[in-house]
Amino acid sequence: MRDIKIDYVSNTIIVTKVFLEAASTPYSEESITLQNLQREFPNMRIATRNLQRRNIENPYKGLTYKFMRNYIKAMDEPNLCKFQEAVMHFETFTDNKTLVYTQVRDWFIAHYPDYRELIISTAPELDNNIVSIHGSSLPPAA
């Protein structure tokens, strides 16, 4: 079972929080299992397992309506009204703002799949011969 782990080294029966809550109901399968384990291992203590969250970065972090509008304004200004039309189109079907954002975001990504690379490629190059405040030139970028 994934909900129960017996750690013989630390003398502990480790259960999930969900399993422990289910075991608090008398005569449930979880309750019977836990009673059997306690009978079988009377000296072991019971502890709940801490679930570790995965640190998965959100690939759409920073992709706000404002960012999308500014991007289209800078890279593809003639289609800015198309973006506004898409937003209004999705808003007519639902009041759920999360769902509207998801649909608008998917529309934006479908029309501008390489938006991250375009921002980097269109950024102005730095001048390596800039003079600092102290009068000496800065070293070239590595």
N, C-alpha and C positions, 0 to 999 in steps of 0.2 A: 504494500500500500504506500502511496505517496504521502498520505496524511500522517503516517506514523513512522518514526525512526527510533531505533533503540541504540543508544550510545553506551556500550559496555565500559568504555574507559572512564567516562564521567558519571556512570551509574545513573543515567537519565533516560526517561521515555520522552521523546520530543514529538509533539503533535502540533498541527496547524491550528490557528485560531478558529477557523471554520469547523474543524473536527471537534474542538473542545466545546464550542457552542452547541453543536449537534449532540454531543455526549451528555450535555446537561438535561436533555429530554429523557425521562425515564423510559426504559424498555426499547430505546432506539438501538439500531445496529451498532452505532458508535459507542453508546453507553455500555452495551454488553461487551464489546471488544475491549474497551478501556478497563472494565471490571476484571475481565479475564487476564489482561496484562498485569494489573495490580496484584491479582492473586498469584500469578506465575512469578512475578518479580516484586515481592513485597518491600524490598529495601530501596527500590529505585524511586527517584522523585520524578514528577511530571513537569515539563516545561513547554512553553509555546515557542514555536519556531518563528524567528524574525525573517520575514520575507524581504529579500533585497531587491530594490528597484533597479532596473537596467537603466543606465544613463544613455539613452538613445536621443541624440540631438534631433530636434525638429527640423526637417529639411526646409520648411516654409517659414522659419523664424524670420521676422522682419518684413514678410511679404504682406503688407497692409494695403488698404485701399489707397492711402496717400502715396505709398511707394509705387503702386501700380500706375496711378494717374501720372505721377512725376516721370516715371519711366517712359510711358507712352508719349507724354508731352515732349520729352527730350529726344526720344529715338524714332517716334512714329506719330508725330503730331496730327496728321490728317485723320488718323483713326481714333483720336481721343473721344469723339462723339460716339463711335461704335462701342467703346468701353462703357460709356455712360448708358447707352441703350441696353447693353448686356446686363448691367446692374439693375436697371429699372425692369427689364424683362424678368429676371429671376425674382425680384421683389414682389412682382404681381402674383406669383404663385404661392408664396408662403410668407408668414410673419416671423418664421424662425430665422433669426439673424445668423446663427451658426451655419445653417443649411445654405442660406443665401451666400455667405462668405465662401463656403466650400465650393459652391457652383461657380461663383465669380473667379475664384482662385484657379479652378480647373480650366475655365475658359481662358484666363490669362496665360496659363502655362501651355495650353494647346496652341495659342497664337504666338507666344514668345517663349519657346522651350529653352532657348539659350540666353535668357535674360541676364544670368550671372556673368557669363563669358563676355557678352557685349559691353557690359558696364566696364569691365577691366580693360578690354581692348580699346575702348574709346577714351579712356582716361588720358589726360595730357602727360607727356613725358617730363620728368624733372630735368632741370638744367644743372649739369654737373659743375658749372663754373660760377656758382652762386658765392658771393662774398659774405662772410658772416659779419656780425656787428663789430667784432674786434679787428676787422681788416684782413684776416687771413682767409684763404679759400677753404671751403669744406672738402674733405676727402671724397672721392667718387664713391657712389653707392656700390656695394658688393653684389 
